[in-house]
Amino acid sequence: MFVILVYDVNVKRVVKVLKTARKYLHWVQNSVLEGEISKANFHKLKAELRSIINDEEDSVIIYVFRSLQYSSREIMGIEKGGQDIFL
């Protein structure tokens, strides 16, 4: 499966969330990661993030795609993060 993960967390937890997510996904832009991930690793990622975030202050949104057949990516301005993954 392919996922896009976006997060908005307290500054105290930003580094932990980013380091955890980068174990499984590619950094694309501030607070945005994406990539192919197995179901097992997807469950691991979510469990690790649950142990870091505070449900009262933080937000993590994960978009899950079964297929990228009809997807495309358009970048306006500078390209940040990992340039090795294209939709």
ChimeraX attribute file (.defattr): number of C-alpha atoms within 10 A of each C-alpha:
attribute: neighborCount
match mode: 1-to-1
recipient: residues
	/A:1	13
	/A:2	17
	/A:3	17
	/A:4	18
	/A:5	19
	/A:6	18
	/A:7	17
	/A:8	17
	/A:9	19
	/A:10	13
	/A:11	9
	/A:12	9
	/A:13	14
	/A:14	17
	/A:15	12
	/A:16	15
	/A:17	21
	/A:18	18
	/A:19	12
	/A:20	16
	/A:21	22
	/A:22	15
	/A:23	10
	/A:24	18
	/A:25	24
	/A:26	20
	/A:27	22
	/A:28	19
	/A:29	13
	/A:30	12
	/A:31	16
	/A:32	20
	/A:33	22
	/A:34	25
	/A:35	18
	/A:36	17
	/A:37	16
	/A:38	11
	/A:39	10
	/A:40	8
	/A:41	13
	/A:42	17
	/A:43	12
	/A:44	13
	/A:45	18
	/A:46	15
	/A:47	11
	/A:48	15
	/A:49	17
	/A:50	13
	/A:51	9
	/A:52	16
	/A:53	20
	/A:54	13
	/A:55	10
	/A:56	6
	/A:57	9
	/A:58	15
	/A:59	13
	/A:60	17
	/A:61	11
	/A:62	14
	/A:63	10
	/A:64	14
	/A:65	12
	/A:66	8
	/A:67	9
	/A:68	10
	/A:69	7
	/A:70	6
	/A:71	9
	/A:72	8
	/A:73	7
	/A:74	7
	/A:75	7
	/A:76	6
	/A:77	6
	/A:78	6
	/A:79	10
	/A:80	11
	/A:81	14
	/A:82	14
	/A:83	10
	/A:84	7
	/A:85	13
	/A:86	11
	/A:87	12
